[in-house]
Amino acid sequence: MVESLASTSFIGHRPLYAGAVVKEGYSKRRSVSIVGFRKEKCLGGRIAMSPPFLRLGGDRSRTSAIHALAMELAHETYSFKDDRIPQKWNYPAEKGADQSGVDQRPGVWPPENKADMPSLHNPLLRQERMGSGWLVAIFEWEGVLIEDNPDLEKQAWLALSEEEGKSPPPAFVLRRIDGMKNEQAISEVLCWSRDPAQMRRMAARKEDIYQALQGGIYRLRAGSREFVNVLMHYKIPMALVSTRPRKTLEAAVGNIGIQEYFNVMIAAEDVQRGKPDPEMFVYAAQLLKFIPERCIVFGNSNQTVEAAHDARMKCVAVASKHPVYELAAADLVVRRLDELSVVDLKNLAAVESAEFGAEPELELEVEEDDPSPSTRTAFDDDFCFVAVPGAAMALISQTGSSYCIRTEVFRRAGNAEASKLKDNCVGFSSFSCNSSRKTHILHMDNAGVGMKGRGSVVVAASPPTEDAVIATEPLMKEDLVAYLASGCKPKEAWRIGTEHEKFGFELKTLRPMKYEQISELLNGIAERFDWEKVMEGDYIIGLKQGKQSISLEPGGQFELSGAPLETLHQTCAEVNSHLYQVKAVTEEMGIGFLGIGFQPKWGLKDIPMMPKGRYQIMKNYMPKVGTLGLDMMFRTCTVQVNLDFSSEADMIRKFRAGLALQPIATALFANSPFTEGKPNGFLSMRSQIWTDTDNNRTGMLPFVFDDSFGFEQYVDYALDVPMYFVYRNKKYIDCTGMTFRDFLKGKLRCIPGELPTLNDWENHLTTLFPEVRLKRYLEMRGADGGPWRRLCALPAFWVGILYDEVSLQNVLDITADWTPEERQMLRNKVPITGLKTPFRDGLLKHVAQDVVKLAKDGLERRGYKESGFLNEVAEVVRTGVTPAERLLELYNGKWKQQIDPVFEELLY
């Protein structure tokens, strides 16, 4: 409404919601004039007038014309809403009150007492209504009650556009249709068809694509069940609204087992339009027989906030899809529903007395800067920022990120509360895995963040990684230990991260992609699928979207680093989505991608080098410490899985199991038997290369099996691994041959006297390459790159073992008596003989069969129906024939000892 007015008149730019001016920023308002618009001509109660309008004060005829135009536009814009938002409401009365069972005073709107309902003659019912039964909760589904991956919705639209031969909708269009009904988006925004039959067909197909990507797995968000249980206890009516089809919605609700919570469910078939139209919420209120002012909508987007306010309802925004600061228009913003109490809801739903009095007039108002400074607060994962009136901003850093900060909901009664805010911030509940240092406080003047006056904490965006921390005192070894320990998470917060690399090549010549082609590909994905570009100088070197990133290895290997996800279904959907995006761009370029562990055709001289500063440093250093380091950089591809731990003891158990079983994973996924067009004598050349790359930073880490092992011992190991570089002022500085232990003492020759930050430590940890690597999670690094169908099998293998207590303990029992010599023997021989490697009184194949069975059992106990992802490796252990051996059979048979067919065989 206001946006349209702003484009056609001088009337102000402030959003108009629910009869009240939304006050952006922290300014006071004073009325400068009153215009007697009739209320029924405009949905809202007041209109804010911008200063340019006031400057027209001398031209009364022009002013009157603008008034008339504004009134006409407002009435036209909101006419469809007036029909749906009733001005008179009939309330259910106590049964038997009269023949109709309806309040016999329908003309009294709203009731004389905002909580009481005199038509309820039963005193117990009246008491309940005055307690909490006078308000209602209307929940959205995805991202509010259940976990949601918003990227799947975008991918469904993109896939549908490809099927229908339509142009892929750009990112801004996808954002615009977020929350709309499918038919509404197809006809009104995408303009693909206005034929009802075609609209229904395309809408149904889009929903089928979405459900296929989503995998049919639903999981409640943390705190959701607890919150709705509280509402049920207080007998607060609840409605569920969604633009998903009713069949899908009811199946999902039944799957989770919360259908009994909702008095009303609104699905796509029940409404004509989705958000930002308020129809869903208004219809839910009508079915529940509640006036909108007593309804609280729970959503996770600004479209929801707009729709709720247009319906004259309050809105609680859940920061599941957007950062908190982007949801400032909501009445209250929380990260989890269980941060709220019934008192919070009562305060929100309590209609202000002005709305029960005489009909308000529309006021033309101007802004006036608030002379008093506002209280502001911001949080990110590692820091809490607090600014109070007349004071400097404080940065409270939980050193080493060892603490988990849980946001609280603050209310502001006035400026007197500002000092309390600081205390509350420092006093947040937290847990530490293994933290030993005190909190440091760094004061920063003239800093600004934000807090919404009416609701909750506003969270600032995290600073860039390289500038995130300004050390107030030198780092010590215990800070580095605490950094690793900060990765500890409760089991319900464990996630799955998958990374995979692949070789790009020209379809006509089979030659590796040049950087110019890779740059075109990255720019194409960024523009078509809404990724942020990562630049190094003038070069695009990667992409970022949420918690996913795309990066380039030294020889142009194209890597997806996936987001931390809860289930293997989500992981596989993420991989499928990524490969769909890549193919959508590369098919137009004549580029393909190969899933294999080692470049099968081309030599080092044929591989281009990517323009990243760190790679030049590594290229110069590698030949000094091993013979195969450059092959590792330019000609290998891997798949790895990143998994969480709950404590130091849990980390140790998973680290040991991962190291012991890494040769089995290498054998199961061995897929690199060719070098420069011929068999190389190995099943996993990629794995073999690591044995002569740089022994200071690779290998099986036998000290992990020592009784004394823990976070501190890994830190000791990492401190003495030679460094590659230090990143300063957006440049990589060569520090090869020096150690991080020297850095702690300020003795790096490359930057003498300078001390490290935690970011330097994090960067250094990425240059260690053991078979299992510890950061704030564990990385399983022993598998070759492979084709599309095999990418989901590796995370399935490790999740089934390491995320199930029974399977993990069984693996530890099996491997408990393996000697360091036996583990190293497997590491050395498996790249050559795979599952046929002799081990004790049998073959490694027999151990692998038991381990894969344990992985399958672990997945079944997780309850997500994920065991099917192990089918690829189940066939390998059944036959004992690795993927590399099958490629060699094809090479010596069907391919007639020609290497080119491998590009077709393993093409993504």
ABEGO torsion letter per residue (X at the ends): XAAAAAAABABBABBBBGGBBBBBEBBBBBBABBBBBBAAABABABBBBBAAAAAAAABAAAAAAAAAAAAAAAAAAAAAAAAABBABBBBBBBBGABAAGBBABAABOBBABAABBAABABAAAAAAAAAAAABBBBBBABGAABBBBAAAAAAAAAAAAAAAGBBBBBAAAAAAABGBBAAAAAAAAAGABABAAAAAAAAAAAAAAAAAAAGGBBBBBBGAAAAAAAAAAAGBBBBBBBABBAAAAAAAAAAAGAAAABABBBBAAABABBOABAAAAAAAAAAAGBBAAABBBBBABAAAAAAAAAAGBBBBBBBAABBAAAAAABABBBABAAABBAAAAAAAABBBAAAABBBBBBBBBBBBBBABBBBBBBBBAABBBBBBBGBBBBBBBBBGGABBBBBBBBBBAEAAAAAAAAAAAAABBBBBABBABBBBBBBBBGBBBBBBAABBBBBBBBBBAAAABBBABBBBAAAAAAAAAAABBBAAABBBBBBBBBBBBBAAAGBBBBAAAAAAAAAAAAAAAGBBBBBBEABBAEBBBEABBBBBBAAGBBBBBBBBBABAAAAAAAAAAAAAAAAAAAAAAGBBBBBBABBAABBAAABBBBBBAAAAAAAAAAAAABAAAAAAAAABBBBBBBBBBABAAAAAAAAAAAAAAAAAAAAAABABABBGGBBAGBABAAAAAAAAABAAABEAGAAAABAABBAAAAAAAAAABBBABBBBGGBBBBABGBBAAAAAAGABAABBGBBBBAAAAAAAAAABABABBBBABBBBAABBBBBAAAAAAAAAAAAAAAABAAAAAAAAAAAAABBAAAAAAAAAAAAAAEAABBBEABBAAAAAAAAAAAAAAAAAAAGAGAAAAAAAAAAAAAAGBBAAAAAAAAAABAAGGBAAAAAAAABX
